[in-house]
Amino acid sequence: MTSLNHNLDQTKIAAHYRSILQGLGEDPNRQGLIDTPKRAAKAIQYLTKGYHENIDEIINDAIFDSEISEMVIVKDIEIYSLCEHHLLPFLGQCHVGYIPNGKVLGLSKIGRIVDVFARRLQIQENMTQQIANCIQQATQAKGVGVIVKAKHLCMMMRGIEKQNSSMVTSVMLGEFRSNERTRLEFLNLTQ
């Protein structure tokens, strides 16, 4: 996205936030709210920047030859996303594991891939699947496992208002799905 388009989008988004404030009965000209539409526009663009990121650029050829054939796991990757149903945050942790097939992915790239999909309007189930599919496609691994555990503010702040609930989703591909020992090893190591 060019800087000019980015600024135009930000101006449009800010105008919509101004309308929302008015719709709530607020005065968008009062001191505390004067710059809120601009700040909110910048924030929502940042929180959804995954739409404008390119996976190939994120990976940036950070796939390396390796003889390792044992499981590689990156645990406790923080996730911050927005529920596509209410535009409220959900946050938690993601665990990613894969069994290399002659190639390994640069460590930081796993966290960056997670962020690309988390920084979109999402439901957790789809995000978990997208992360797993991306890791599989990038590495051609023998198997990929992804587990996401998150708290959803749409469930905590409104509606049912359950403060201590969390949602766990998992996607198992290849050997993580077909081999029970592999799946159990991954689940044990991510506890």
WOSULUR-V575486 format. One record per residue. N is the residue number from 1. RES is the residue in one letter. PHI is phi in whole degrees, 0 to 359 (999 if undefined). PSI is psi in radians with two decimals (none if undefined). NEAR is the number of other ideal C-beta (glycine too) atoms within 12 Angstrom. Layout:
n = [N & N]
res = [RES & RES]
phi = [PHI & PHI]
psi = [PSI & PSI]
near = [NEAR & NEAR]
This chain:
n = [1 & 2 & 3 & 4 & 5 & 6 & 7 & 8 & 9 & 10 & 11 & 12 & 13 & 14 & 15 & 16 & 17 & 18 & 19 & 20 & 21 & 22 & 23 & 24 & 25 & 26 & 27 & 28 & 29 & 30 & 31 & 32 & 33 & 34 & 35 & 36 & 37 & 38 & 39 & 40 & 41 & 42 & 43 & 44 & 45 & 46 & 47 & 48 & 49 & 50 & 51 & 52 & 53 & 54 & 55 & 56 & 57 & 58 & 59 & 60 & 61 & 62 & 63 & 64 & 65 & 66 & 67 & 68 & 69 & 70 & 71 & 72 & 73 & 74 & 75 & 76 & 77 & 78 & 79 & 80 & 81 & 82 & 83 & 84 & 85 & 86 & 87 & 88 & 89 & 90 & 91 & 92 & 93 & 94 & 95 & 96 & 97 & 98 & 99 & 100 & 101 & 102 & 103 & 104 & 105 & 106 & 107 & 108 & 109 & 110 & 111 & 112 & 113 & 114 & 115 & 116 & 117 & 118 & 119 & 120 & 121 & 122 & 123 & 124 & 125 & 126 & 127 & 128 & 129 & 130 & 131 & 132 & 133 & 134 & 135 & 136 & 137 & 138 & 139 & 140 & 141 & 142 & 143 & 144 & 145 & 146 & 147 & 148 & 149 & 150 & 151 & 152 & 153 & 154 & 155 & 156 & 157 & 158 & 159 & 160 & 161 & 162 & 163 & 164 & 165 & 166 & 167 & 168 & 169 & 170 & 171 & 172 & 173 & 174 & 175 & 176 & 177 & 178 & 179 & 180 & 181 & 182 & 183 & 184 & 185 & 186 & 187 & 188 & 189 & 190 & 191]
res = [M & T & S & L & N & H & N & L & D & Q & T & K & I & A & A & H & Y & R & S & I & L & Q & G & L & G & E & D & P & N & R & Q & G & L & I & D & T & P & K & R & A & A & K & A & I & Q & Y & L & T & K & G & Y & H & E & N & I & D & E & I & I & N & D & A & I & F & D & S & E & I & S & E & M & V & I & V & K & D & I & E & I & Y & S & L & C & E & H & H & L & L & P & F & L & G & Q & C & H & V & G & Y & I & P & N & G & K & V & L & G & L & S & K & I & G & R & I & V & D & V & F & A & R & R & L & Q & I & Q & E & N & M & T & Q & Q & I & A & N & C & I & Q & Q & A & T & Q & A & K & G & V & G & V & I & V & K & A & K & H & L & C & M & M & M & R & G & I & E & K & Q & N & S & S & M & V & T & S & V & M & L & G & E & F & R & S & N & E & R & T & R & L & E & F & L & N & L & T & Q]
phi = [999 & 288 & 298 & 297 & 298 & 300 & 293 & 296 & 300 & 297 & 295 & 297 & 297 & 299 & 298 & 292 & 297 & 300 & 296 & 298 & 301 & 296 & 297 & 279 & 89 & 272 & 258 & 294 & 264 & 288 & 310 & 289 & 248 & 307 & 262 & 301 & 302 & 293 & 295 & 294 & 297 & 297 & 295 & 293 & 294 & 294 & 291 & 239 & 294 & 299 & 295 & 253 & 258 & 253 & 302 & 299 & 290 & 296 & 291 & 50 & 60 & 271 & 243 & 239 & 296 & 202 & 272 & 299 & 235 & 264 & 298 & 247 & 230 & 242 & 255 & 59 & 284 & 292 & 235 & 224 & 221 & 239 & 296 & 288 & 272 & 232 & 59 & 255 & 290 & 229 & 215 & 176 & 227 & 235 & 244 & 237 & 226 & 208 & 251 & 300 & 234 & 93 & 221 & 237 & 259 & 308 & 307 & 295 & 292 & 295 & 298 & 292 & 296 & 303 & 297 & 304 & 278 & 288 & 273 & 216 & 292 & 217 & 244 & 301 & 300 & 292 & 300 & 300 & 296 & 297 & 297 & 298 & 298 & 294 & 298 & 299 & 295 & 291 & 255 & 55 & 297 & 290 & 191 & 222 & 230 & 225 & 234 & 235 & 238 & 216 & 257 & 249 & 293 & 295 & 265 & 271 & 263 & 219 & 58 & 286 & 52 & 261 & 286 & 255 & 276 & 218 & 246 & 239 & 234 & 217 & 226 & 238 & 240 & 60 & 298 & 292 & 271 & 273 & 244 & 299 & 297 & 297 & 299 & 296 & 300 & 300 & 298 & 295 & 287 & 261 & 282]
psi = [2.23 & 2.81 & -0.69 & -0.83 & -0.69 & -0.80 & -0.68 & -0.79 & -0.75 & -0.69 & -0.77 & -0.81 & -0.73 & -0.69 & -0.67 & -0.71 & -0.67 & -0.76 & -0.68 & -0.78 & -0.76 & -0.71 & -0.48 & -0.08 & 0.19 & 2.79 & 1.81 & -0.09 & -0.07 & 2.70 & -0.83 & -0.28 & -0.09 & -0.82 & 0.04 & -0.80 & -0.70 & -0.76 & -0.72 & -0.67 & -0.78 & -0.72 & -0.81 & -0.58 & -0.70 & -0.77 & -0.26 & 0.42 & -0.25 & -0.43 & -0.47 & 0.16 & 2.53 & 2.14 & -0.74 & -0.67 & -0.63 & -0.82 & -0.67 & 0.83 & 0.41 & 0.85 & 2.14 & 2.53 & 2.45 & 2.52 & -0.13 & 2.39 & 0.14 & 2.86 & 2.40 & 2.24 & 2.37 & 2.06 & 2.79 & 0.68 & 2.12 & 2.45 & 2.47 & 2.06 & 3.07 & 2.25 & 2.22 & -0.21 & -0.57 & -0.08 & 0.51 & 2.66 & 2.63 & 2.51 & 2.63 & -2.49 & 2.63 & 2.38 & 2.27 & 2.29 & 2.59 & 2.74 & 1.92 & 2.64 & 0.97 & -0.10 & 2.49 & 2.70 & 2.40 & 2.37 & -0.86 & -0.40 & -0.50 & -0.83 & -0.65 & -0.67 & -0.76 & -0.79 & -0.67 & -0.77 & -0.51 & -0.53 & 0.89 & 2.83 & 2.21 & 2.86 & 2.54 & -0.66 & -0.81 & -0.72 & -0.75 & -0.78 & -0.75 & -0.73 & -0.83 & -0.80 & -0.68 & -0.79 & -0.75 & -0.84 & -0.71 & -0.65 & -0.31 & 0.65 & 2.76 & -0.40 & 2.67 & 2.42 & 2.39 & 2.29 & 2.31 & 2.28 & 2.14 & 2.69 & 2.36 & 2.05 & -0.41 & -0.42 & -0.43 & -0.64 & -0.32 & 3.11 & -2.04 & -0.38 & 0.95 & 1.84 & -0.49 & 0.18 & 2.62 & 2.78 & 2.40 & 2.23 & 2.62 & 2.61 & 2.25 & 2.18 & 2.66 & -2.29 & -0.43 & -0.49 & -0.74 & -0.35 & 1.90 & -0.66 & -0.74 & -0.80 & -0.80 & -0.68 & -0.81 & -0.83 & -0.72 & -0.71 & -0.31 & 0.03 & none]
near = [16 & 9 & 9 & 10 & 13 & 18 & 17 & 16 & 23 & 25 & 19 & 19 & 26 & 28 & 19 & 20 & 29 & 26 & 16 & 21 & 25 & 18 & 11 & 13 & 10 & 18 & 14 & 25 & 14 & 13 & 9 & 12 & 22 & 16 & 19 & 24 & 27 & 24 & 20 & 25 & 27 & 22 & 23 & 27 & 28 & 21 & 28 & 29 & 27 & 30 & 20 & 19 & 24 & 16 & 25 & 17 & 14 & 29 & 26 & 17 & 13 & 22 & 27 & 19 & 12 & 19 & 11 & 19 & 18 & 20 & 33 & 32 & 31 & 33 & 27 & 20 & 33 & 20 & 39 & 32 & 41 & 34 & 32 & 20 & 18 & 19 & 24 & 24 & 29 & 39 & 27 & 29 & 30 & 41 & 40 & 46 & 43 & 45 & 37 & 30 & 25 & 16 & 28 & 29 & 38 & 22 & 18 & 16 & 33 & 37 & 27 & 32 & 44 & 42 & 31 & 32 & 42 & 41 & 29 & 29 & 25 & 39 & 25 & 40 & 24 & 23 & 39 & 38 & 23 & 32 & 46 & 39 & 24 & 36 & 50 & 33 & 22 & 33 & 36 & 20 & 38 & 28 & 35 & 44 & 43 & 47 & 39 & 42 & 27 & 36 & 27 & 39 & 27 & 28 & 24 & 23 & 18 & 16 & 15 & 12 & 13 & 16 & 13 & 10 & 19 & 21 & 28 & 23 & 30 & 29 & 35 & 35 & 33 & 29 & 28 & 36 & 21 & 15 & 19 & 13 & 15 & 29 & 27 & 18 & 22 & 37 & 23 & 17 & 22 & 28 & 15]
